[in-house]
């Protein structure tokens, strides 16, 4: 079972790897795609690679394009929407009995 705490649309902070950034201004971005089977995520503006593209109907020109590559999910931390800090994620039941994610720093459910 490959369960990840990070979902599409979440704001995450890169904590490891070449795109981590300096300590004073860590790199943050929105998750564009989550791949739980491979435990990887594609984050907006992180892990940029150059790729050769052949000309086709949608792209008449072709050439070299830059796009985001998948990075390992262990290299990012979820940013809590209420306190704005990078946090670990806990799980709890809400009022209807659904399992929700919980911020370990402030206790907010999201």
HUZI-V735843 format. One line per field, one symbol per residue. ss: DSSP state (~ for helix, > for strand, _ for the rest). A space follows every 10 residues. Layout:
ss=???
This chain:
ss=__________ >>>>______ _______>>> >>>>>____> >>>____>>> >>>_______ __>>>>>>__ >>~~~>>>>_ _____>>_>> >>>_____>> >>>_____>_
